[in-house]
């Protein structure tokens, strides 16, 4: 059995779906978390992350393009959160039972990326009043409409899972987006 080390900050963020997949698959992994704090709460220009800065300066993060998360599998580092997620899903049987289910799962996961991009676009309005209006509209109208379309794209199946007859990567991605505290 390979050894796995998932490295990310001590927050949920971009590594949380991967952490959940390890847990759902009941596969041991090292959950290596680097500290992160704000000098001034909410001010991203004051982030304090000494372990990350040291790892980046030493070249330890070169394989992941100087970013987190990375997944180390038997000493080989893999970067990019979505590549990591798809790797874990394939490795542990969370990509469905056949190629068609796998692509349906991938489609649903990409849908969540689209939802998040639309939210980030709403947050990027030119001023505070426009941002508030765009974010309010996103949650009141756009997200509901997008979820209705996504629901129509879910393949008919035995349930209760989004695709196929067992828990999948898509189930975890949708849970993390819609219901996770």
N, C-alpha and C positions, 0 to 999 in steps of 0.2 A: 504494500500500500504506500503510495507516495506521501510525502510530508507537505503540508500546506501552511503558509504563513501569509496572513492578510494584514497589510500595513496601511493604516489610515489614522487620521486624527481621532481624538477621544470624543467624537460626536457621531451622530447617525449618518447624515450626509450621503456621499457617493458610495459608501461601502456597506450600507445597511442591508440592501437586498442580498448582497453576497453573503453577509453574515447569516441572514435568515436561511438562505439556501443550504449552507453548511449544516445548520441546525435541523432543518426539515429532513435533509438527507442522512442525518445522524453520522456525519463525518467529522472526525476530530481535526481541528486546525488551531494554529496560534493566532489569536486575535491581538495583534501588536498595535497598540494605540499610542500615538504621539500627543503630547500635551498641546493645548491651544487655549489662549485666553485673550481677552481684550484689555488694553490699557484703559480705554474709555468705552464702556458698554455701548455696543451698536456701531462704533466708529471703526470701520474695517482698516483704516490707515494705521490703527494702533494695535493690530494683532501681534501677539507675542507667541512665537512658536520656535523655541530654541533648538529642539531636537530635529525638527524639519530643516531649519536653516543649516544646521551642522551636517545633516545627511546630504543635503543638496550641494553644499560647498565641497564636501569630500568626494562627490561623484557617485555616491551610493544610489542616487535616484536617476542615474543616466538612462537605465533601461526603460524607465517610465517617463522619460522626457522631462525629468525634474519635477514631476508632479506626484500626487497621491490620488487614489490608492494605487498600490501595486500588490500583486499576488505572487508569492514565491512558491514554486512547485519543484521540490527536490533541488533547490538552489538556483533555478531559472526564474528570473523576474519577468512578469508580464504587467504592462501598464494598461491604462484606459478602462474606466469602470464598466462600460458596456461590454467590452471584449472579455473582461474578467467574468462578468455575469453570464455571458453566453457560454464561456468555457466551463464554468461550474455547472450550469444547467445541463450541458451535454454530458459532462463527466458523471453526473449523479442521477441521470434519468429524468430530468425535469423539463425536457424538450419534447414530450409526447412519445407516442408509440410508433410513429412512422414519419416519413418526410413531410407529408401533408400536414399532420398535426404540428410538426416542428415549425413550418412556415406560418401556420395560423398563430401559434404562440408568439413567434417573432413579430408578426404583424401587430398583435395586441400590445406588445411591449413598445413598439415604435409609436403606437397611438398615444401612449402616455408621454413619450418624448414630445410629441406634437402639442399635447395639452400644456405641458410645462413651458414650451416655447411661447405659446399664446399668452400664458400668464406673465412670463418675463417681458413680452412685448408690451402688455398692458402696464406693467410697472415702469416701463421706460418712457412714458409720456414726457412731454417737454417741461411741465411744471407740476407742482404739488396738487393743484386743483384738478388738472387733467389726469394725473396719475390716479388720484382717488376715484374720479369718475370712471376711468377705464377699468380699474381693478374691481370696482363695485359692479360694473356691467359684466365683467368676466364671470364673477361668481353668481350673479343673479340670472344671467341669460346665456352667455357663450358656453360656459362649462356644461350646463344642463343640456343644451342642444348638442354639444359634442359627445357627451355621454350617451345620449339617445342614439346618435349615429353609431357609436362604438358598440352599443348593445345589439344593434341590428347586424353588426358584422360578426358577432360571436356565432360560431357554428353550432347547429343543433346537435345535442348530445345527451348522454344519460344524466348529466349533472352529478353532483352539485358544482363541478369544476368548470372553468371557462372553456377548456378544450380537453376532450377525451375523458377517460374514466379515472384519472388520478391527478393529484396536485401537480401543478406545473410552474415554471418560471413566470408565466403570465399571471397566474393566481397571486403570486407573491408581489409582483410589480403593481397590480391593481390594488391589492390590500394596502401596500405601503403608501400608495397615492391617495386612496379614498378613506381608509379606516384606521390607519396606524396612529396611535396617540402622539 
